[in-house]
Amino acid sequence: MGAIRQCSRSACRQSAVATLTYVYADSTAVLGPLATYAEPHCYDLCEQHAGSLTVPRGWEVLRLAMPSQPPQPGPDDLLALADAVREAASRPASPAPGQRAAHSALEAPAATEGTRRGHLRILRGPS
């Protein structure tokens, strides 16, 4: 699922627990459990902001059942993760045709100090 998402309300640093989606055609706001992934045009809300949600006059709020605790990874999730790790480990280290070879993390780039490449600048560390 990735990192813990924060509430979408400005200046709020609480963890999100619900996702708000607007259905403009029906003048409805749908508030439900936190979506698995952050979706565009949806808003993640903390418990306080989800509880105090108000909508414009004439709109309806549809509140879906909220789980009492966050879902725990099941055996299927753990098996899928293990399979993905095994698959990544079994891939050959050579690059595919048309791709560059990977450089080691400690290899310095072949450029002079202060050289610009696009929006990046290469600077050498103090010796």
C-alpha positions in Angstrom: 0.0 0.0 0.0 3.0 2.4 0.4 3.5 5.1 3.0 0.8 6.3 5.4 -1.3 9.0 3.7 -2.1 12.3 5.4 -5.4 14.2 5.6 -6.0 16.3 2.5 -7.2 19.3 4.5 -4.7 22.1 4.6 -2.5 22.3 7.7 -3.8 18.9 9.0 -1.0 16.4 9.7 -3.2 13.5 10.9 -3.2 10.1 9.2 -6.1 9.6 6.8 -8.7 7.1 7.6 -11.4 7.8 5.0 -11.7 8.7 1.4 -14.2 11.4 0.1 -15.4 11.3 -3.5 -17.9 13.7 -5.1 -20.5 12.4 -7.6 -21.4 15.7 -9.2 -24.1 14.3 -11.5 -26.1 13.1 -8.4 -25.1 16.0 -6.0 -23.7 13.4 -3.7 -20.6 13.2 -1.5 -19.5 9.6 -0.8 -17.4 9.1 2.4 -16.0 5.6 2.9 -13.0 3.6 4.1 -9.6 4.8 3.0 -9.0 3.8 -0.6 -6.2 1.3 -1.3 -4.4 3.8 -3.5 -4.5 7.6 -3.7 -6.9 8.5 -6.5 -7.1 11.8 -8.4 -10.2 13.8 -7.6 -10.6 12.0 -4.2 -9.7 13.4 -0.8 -8.2 11.5 2.1 -9.5 12.7 5.4 -8.5 12.1 9.0 -11.1 10.9 11.6 -11.9 14.4 12.8 -12.5 15.9 9.3 -14.4 12.8 8.2 -16.7 13.2 11.2 -17.3 16.9 10.7 -17.9 16.8 6.9 -20.5 19.2 5.6 -21.7 19.5 2.0 -23.5 22.3 0.1 -27.2 22.8 0.5 -29.1 20.3 -1.7 -26.3 17.7 -1.6 -26.5 14.4 0.1 -23.8 12.6 2.0 -23.5 8.9 1.6 -21.5 7.4 4.5 -20.2 3.9 3.9 -19.5 1.6 6.8 -16.0 2.2 8.3 -13.9 -0.8 9.5 -13.2 -0.7 13.2 -9.5 -1.4 12.6 -7.3 -1.3 9.5 -7.1 -4.5 7.5 -4.1 -6.8 8.2 -2.2 -8.4 5.4 -3.6 -11.8 4.7 -1.8 -15.0 3.6 -2.6 -14.2 -0.1 -0.9 -10.8 0.3 2.2 -12.3 1.9 2.4 -15.0 -0.8 2.1 -12.5 -3.6 4.9 -10.4 -2.0 7.2 -13.5 -1.6 6.5 -14.5 -5.3 7.4 -11.0 -6.5 10.7 -11.0 -4.5 11.6 -14.5 -5.9 10.8 -13.3 -9.5 12.9 -10.2 -9.1 15.8 -12.2 -7.7 15.7 -14.7 -10.6 15.9 -12.1 -13.3 19.3 -11.8 -15.1 21.5 -8.9 -14.2 22.2 -7.9 -17.8 20.2 -5.0 -19.2 17.5 -5.6 -21.9 18.3 -4.5 -25.4 18.0 -0.7 -25.8 18.5 -0.1 -22.0 21.6 1.2 -20.3 23.6 -0.9 -17.9 23.1 -0.1 -14.2 25.9 1.6 -12.4 27.0 0.8 -8.9 25.9 3.2 -6.2 29.5 4.4 -5.5 30.6 5.0 -9.1 31.2 8.6 -9.8 29.8 10.1 -13.0 32.2 10.8 -15.8 32.0 14.6 -15.9 33.9 17.7 -14.7 33.0 19.7 -11.7 30.2 22.2 -12.3 29.0 20.5 -15.6 25.3 20.8 -16.2 23.2 18.0 -17.7 19.7 19.3 -18.2 18.4 20.5 -14.9 21.1 18.6 -12.8 24.5 19.8 -11.7 27.4 17.4 -10.9 29.5 18.5 -8.0 32.4 16.6 -6.6 32.6 16.1 -2.8 35.5 17.6 -0.8 38.7 15.5 -1.0 
